[in-house]
Amino acid sequence: MSEWEQAIKYFLTYLPQRINHWIVVFDRRYHANIVTHLQSALANSSYLNLEVVDNSAIRKAEEPNRENEEVGAIIFNMHYHELCNTPMFRLPLSHEALFGFICWPQHRVKSCIDVSDSHFCDLFSDPPSEVRNACWKLREQVATCDTLSYSIRKGEADALTIGCKGSQWVVFSGFEFDQYADYVLPTGEIACMPEYVDGNIVLDGWIIGTVPFGLKYGRIRRGELELRFQKGKVVNVNGSNRNLCRDLESVFDLMPGVQVVTEVGIGQSKAVARLATKQRLGYHWHEPHYGLHLGLGAELSDLQDPDERTTGAHLDIVFSSGHLSGYNFGDLLNW
């Protein structure tokens, strides 16, 4: 079996069998090979090429099928390409009709953001069942831990203490769509809203999200950014990369809600971790990277009414390596 055949096989595993027809939205400039292989493997499907279609064509495909439980949508969207051509803090409107698909019931939608032809085979190189089992096993472990501790290396002075007593841990494995908003691929993580996060940490990793730090700065090396957390909030920004520090402080000034830690996530995707080492930029798909990430800003939609969110912006701080342990439990992860 070729690399592409294997990746397509694993990708199709995430598609609910109850769907009889899939509408595939893509951009041929970035997804030509993906679509070619999907057309061969996905019998009942139709295709919308964002390079040539407009909003009226998207609505013509979306609106008649909105209530049809036998029709689903697979959306390949190059979010960072749009950000390159859009002023910061404004959403691109060239294909705003795509929001119609996002409002479909989540079990009928799969969304792949920033997954191009060059990423696809790497991102879908792990058996989905193994990723799902790892997520549920980890959830059982952390459910017994009231407090987690993170450091880049075991025993280092710079560390974060994460309080999660009473927190509800949610599994995102690509198969939990009956319970959670689990329609984004690639996936593989568990997450909760923490009680608090305290401590100092020097970042070695990425910042991704609705403000394009991953696009502008890519991999953030140790020493470039240091963050101090107090009671679940970023209270100090420092580091050798002064432009990065100023940009992050500007976001906090404009949107104070982004200073608050609203998510603690533990990724289980080794495929994402392997690909991340080859990439200069930070992409949306970095989030389920094997290990810890912290979400700032907009709360988890599963645990917070979207209309009651303190901010619409969300940033994920993804740690490329580290040591995670649980109080009275011991080592959880080393990566």
DALIN-V134065 format. One record per residue. N is the residue number from 1. RES is the residue in three letters. PHI is phi in whole degrees, -180 to 180 (* if undefined). NEAR is the number of other C-alpha atoms within 12 Angstrom. Layout:
N	RES	PHI	NEAR
N	RES	PHI	NEAR
This chain:
1	MET	*	8
2	SER	-74	11
3	GLU	-58	18
4	TRP	-67	27
5	GLU	-62	22
6	GLN	-66	24
7	ALA	-64	31
8	ILE	-64	34
9	LYS	-59	26
10	TYR	-67	29
11	PHE	-61	37
12	LEU	-64	29
13	THR	-60	24
14	TYR	-78	38
15	LEU	-87	34
16	PRO	-59	28
17	GLN	-69	19
18	ARG	-71	15
19	ILE	-83	25
20	ASN	-95	20
21	HIS	-144	25
22	TRP	-114	36
23	ILE	-95	37
24	VAL	-104	38
25	VAL	-103	43
26	PHE	-155	39
27	ASP	-127	32
28	ARG	-60	24
29	ARG	-63	20
30	TYR	-120	28
31	HIS	-128	33
32	ALA	-60	25
33	ASN	-70	25
34	ILE	-58	36
35	VAL	-66	32
36	THR	-57	21
37	HIS	-74	25
38	LEU	-66	32
39	GLN	-60	20
40	SER	-76	17
41	ALA	-100	22
42	LEU	-108	27
43	ALA	-62	15
44	ASN	-99	20
45	SER	-155	24
46	SER	-131	25
47	TYR	-135	34
48	LEU	-121	34
49	ASN	-91	26
50	LEU	-64	30
51	GLU	-68	20
52	VAL	-125	18
53	VAL	-86	22
54	ASP	-114	20
55	ASN	-61	23
56	SER	-65	19
57	ALA	-69	21
58	ILE	-65	32
59	ARG	-64	21
60	LYS	-63	19
61	ALA	-86	28
62	GLU	-82	34
63	GLU	-62	21
64	PRO	-67	16
65	ASN	-105	24
66	ARG	-58	25
67	GLU	-103	16
68	ASN	-88	20
69	GLU	-70	22
70	GLU	-95	22
71	VAL	-115	33
72	GLY	-126	39
73	ALA	-128	45
74	ILE	-115	42
75	ILE	-115	40
76	PHE	-101	37
77	ASN	-131	40
78	MET	-86	32
79	HIS	-59	34
80	TYR	-72	32
81	HIS	-61	21
82	GLU	-67	26
83	LEU	-63	26
84	CYS	-62	20
85	ASN	-113	17
86	THR	-134	17
87	PRO	-57	14
88	MET	-58	20
89	PHE	75	20
90	ARG	-119	16
91	LEU	-81	21
92	PRO	-66	22
93	LEU	-111	16
94	SER	-62	20
95	HIS	-133	29
96	GLU	-64	20
97	ALA	-63	24
98	LEU	-62	36
99	PHE	-61	24
100	GLY	-60	25
101	PHE	-65	37
102	ILE	-63	27
103	CYS	-84	23
104	TRP	-65	27
105	PRO	-53	26
106	GLN	-63	28
107	HIS	-74	33
108	ARG	-109	39
109	VAL	-132	41
110	LYS	-128	40
111	SER	-120	40
112	CYS	-117	38
113	ILE	-100	34
114	ASP	65	37
115	VAL	-96	36
116	SER	-101	33
117	ASP	-54	29
118	SER	-75	20
119	HIS	-101	32
120	PHE	-57	38
121	CYS	-63	30
122	ASP	-67	32
123	LEU	-69	40
124	PHE	-113	41
125	SER	-102	30
126	ASP	-101	32
127	PRO	-60	30
128	PRO	-56	34
129	SER	-65	23
130	GLU	-69	20
131	VAL	-65	35
132	ARG	-62	29
133	ASN	-63	23
134	ALA	-64	28
135	CYS	-63	36
136	TRP	-70	28
137	LYS	-65	21
138	LEU	-65	35
139	ARG	-60	30
140	GLU	-61	19
141	GLN	-71	26
142	VAL	-73	40
143	ALA	-62	28
144	THR	-95	24
145	CYS	-106	29
146	ASP	-79	25
147	THR	-138	31
148	LEU	-113	38
149	SER	-130	41
150	TYR	-123	43
151	SER	-145	33
152	ILE	-62	31
153	ARG	-134	25
154	LYS	-57	22
155	GLY	90	16
156	GLU	-71	17
157	ALA	-68	16
158	ASP	-73	24
159	ALA	-154	29
160	LEU	-116	40
161	THR	-108	31
162	ILE	-118	41
163	GLY	-90	31
164	CYS	-136	31
165	LYS	-63	22
166	GLY	81	17
167	SER	-74	26
168	GLN	-93	27
169	TRP	-84	34
170	VAL	-109	34
171	VAL	-98	38
172	PHE	-119	42
173	SER	-121	41
174	GLY	94	42
175	PHE	-124	37
176	GLU	-98	27
177	PHE	-70	24
178	ASP	-76	18
179	GLN	-116	19
180	TYR	-131	25
181	ALA	-77	31
182	ASP	-117	34
183	TYR	-113	36
184	VAL	-93	38
185	LEU	-122	40
186	PRO	-70	50
187	THR	-142	47
188	GLY	123	48
189	GLU	-158	44
190	ILE	-121	46
191	ALA	-152	42
192	CYS	-150	37
193	MET	-93	34
194	PRO	-77	35
195	GLU	-71	26
196	TYR	-163	31
197	VAL	-137	37
198	ASP	-130	30
199	GLY	126	28
200	ASN	-115	30
201	ILE	-146	37
202	VAL	-98	37
203	LEU	-77	38
204	ASP	-128	28
205	GLY	166	43
206	TRP	-141	45
207	ILE	-119	41
208	ILE	-127	39
209	GLY	143	35
210	THR	-75	30
211	VAL	-107	38
212	PRO	-80	36
213	PHE	-63	35
214	GLY	-63	35
215	LEU	-73	28
216	LYS	-81	25
217	TYR	-111	28
218	GLY	58	28
219	ARG	-67	31
220	ILE	-95	32
221	ARG	-86	23
222	ARG	-58	22
223	GLY	105	20
224	GLU	-74	26
225	LEU	-146	33
226	GLU	-124	31
227	LEU	-121	34
228	ARG	-113	28
229	PHE	-109	28
230	GLN	-144	23
231	LYS	53	21
232	GLY	79	33
233	LYS	-141	31
234	VAL	-76	36
235	VAL	-112	25
236	ASN	-156	23
237	VAL	-123	31
238	ASN	-149	26
239	GLY	146	25
240	SER	-77	18
241	ASN	-89	20
242	ARG	-66	17
243	ASN	-64	18
244	LEU	-61	30
245	CYS	-62	26
246	ARG	-65	20
247	ASP	-63	23
248	LEU	-67	36
249	GLU	-64	24
250	SER	-65	17
251	VAL	-63	29
252	PHE	-63	27
253	ASP	-67	15
254	LEU	-73	16
255	MET	-135	23
256	PRO	-57	24
257	GLY	-63	26
258	VAL	-76	37
259	GLN	-73	40
260	VAL	-90	37
261	VAL	-78	39
262	THR	-113	41
263	GLU	-151	45
264	VAL	-113	47
265	GLY	-120	45
266	ILE	-125	51
267	GLY	-78	44
268	GLN	-126	44
269	SER	-93	43
270	LYS	-74	35
271	ALA	-64	33
272	VAL	-63	39
273	ALA	-62	36
274	ARG	-66	25
275	LEU	-69	31
276	ALA	-59	33
277	THR	-69	21
278	LYS	-96	16
279	GLN	-106	23
280	ARG	-81	19
281	LEU	-96	26
282	GLY	-107	39
283	TYR	-112	46
284	HIS	-55	41
285	TRP	-72	45
286	HIS	-66	51
287	GLU	-55	49
288	PRO	-81	46
289	HIS	-46	43
290	TYR	-55	39
291	GLY	121	40
292	LEU	-92	46
293	HIS	-142	40
294	LEU	-115	50
295	GLY	-99	40
296	LEU	-113	43
297	GLY	96	36
298	ALA	-55	34
299	GLU	-73	34
300	LEU	-55	39
301	SER	-65	25
302	ASP	-75	25
303	LEU	-114	24
304	GLN	-149	20
305	ASP	-61	14
306	PRO	-53	16
307	ASP	-72	13
308	GLU	-105	13
309	ARG	-65	22
310	THR	-75	24
311	THR	-156	27
312	GLY	-90	25
313	ALA	-85	33
314	HIS	-146	37
315	LEU	-122	41
316	ASP	-114	43
317	ILE	-96	47
318	VAL	-106	44
319	PHE	-92	43
320	SER	-72	39
321	SER	-153	33
322	GLY	159	34
323	HIS	-132	29
324	LEU	-124	38
325	SER	-133	35
326	GLY	-118	27
327	TYR	-60	23
328	ASN	65	15
329	PHE	-123	19
330	GLY	102	20
331	ASP	-64	24
332	LEU	-106	31
333	LEU	-145	29
334	ASN	-129	23
335	TRP	-144	27
